[in-house]
């Protein structure tokens, strides 16, 4: 491979990494949108990351849609309960849920 091809591959790799979500690229700053407090939220247990006062995960309000959710969002730990088990998807994926604090 010549130098120009190597440089092009390196540039594309860096561009791809910079566009990754916080769950795949590592949580950095406030790059994931924050979910507004509005009810119980569900997500995959393996996606859950606690960082900087926020819980990052593929949060959704509908228990029936959590198994297909892919977009990572954040909820503020001060506004929600600690994550608790919430069952499993048909695929075997473990779920957790959080509820707004009173």
Secondary structure, DSSP 8 states (H G I E B T S, - for coil): --HHHHHHHHHHHHHHHHTS-HHHH---TT-S-B--S-S-EEEEGGG-EEETTEEEE--BS-TTTGGG----EEEETTTB---EEEEE-TT--EEEEE-B--
